[in-house]
């Protein structure tokens, strides 16, 4: 499948509120597939304003609990001069891991590790990706088919690259996007023109940024979801959203930053493929006031 990116200068979902710390705004949903779709392509707004379960005239904020971290398992693979990114590429409900950089033997590498035990065990899937240093790995569904693809930038053994790998469901293949090679760079996904597909912004070393517009990636259906903390953490960092459409469940998380010195669009983009409606949207987040959710 060939992806097209162009450089540029310079349905209603069922959801209910379980408590009051997060609001979800589904900014846009569109069906742009062939005739017969039941979802209108017009903009849809879904505001879920979460209401407290109980109201108190005077209530002091609870004391902050001590924060502790538990080591589940060592990361599968140490890297240097590279980046990492989490994403559920196989839609099994567990976040998988992509890494790039020098490995412990000094070899350039880019690998995908399948999460086989809720973060406690990882398996290298042998994706056969180009090895890079000084770059970025980024998960994003550029064609809206409901499977996360992978963007890889950096310096390979043969020169600077910016490669987009299409997730076929059984492996990863070069999408043939023809993107300009970069190194010591950051790359992020975001729908800059709000047309339903993910565009790419690259910050280059010693040069101006490059904005690559995705042309044609919105042929499938899609939904953009924005989470807003209503009591704390207004950006809703750490919120995990799960959607189900046509029997397929996908998850994503609002992250403040990942990979290499960069941050994606805080809105979560889900490709729906040919699904004409979203059956459910669930969100869970943690804050200093405790755990909150909407389902």
NORRAUR-V799512 format. One line per field, one symbol per residue. ss: DSSP state (A for helix, B for strand, O for the rest). phi: phi as a letter, one per 30 degrees, with the letter a starting at -180 (. if undefined). A space follows every 10 residues. Layout:
ss = ???
phi = ???
This chain:
ss = OOOOBBBBOO OOOBOOBOOO OBBBBBBBBB OOOOOOOOOO OOOOOBBBOO OOOOOOOOOO OOOOOOOOOO OOOOOOOOOB BBBBBBBOOO OOOOOBBBBB BBOOOOOBBB BBBBBOOOOO OBBBOOOOOO OBBBBBBBBB OOOOOOOOBB BBBBBBOOBB BBBBBBBOOO OBBBOOOOOO OBOOOBBBBB OOOOOOOOBB BBBOOOOOOB BBBBOOOOOO BBBBBBBBBO OOOOOOOOOB BBBBBOOBBB BBBOOOOBOO OBOOOOOBBB BBBOOOOOOB BBBBBBBOOB BBBBO
phi = .ccbbcdbdg .dcdabdcab cbcccddbbb cbddejdccd dddbcbcccd cedbcbdbbd ddddddcbbc ddadedadbb habbacacdc hcibdcbcbb kdddcicdbb bccddcahjc bbbddididd dbbhbbcbda cdcicjbdcb cbbkccdckd bbcccdddjb lbbddididd dbbhbcbbca ddchcjbdcb ccccdhaddc ccddcjdcdd dabcbccbdc bahedhejdc cbbbbhiccb babdcdaahb habdeddccb dcicdcacda bbbbbcbdcj dbabb
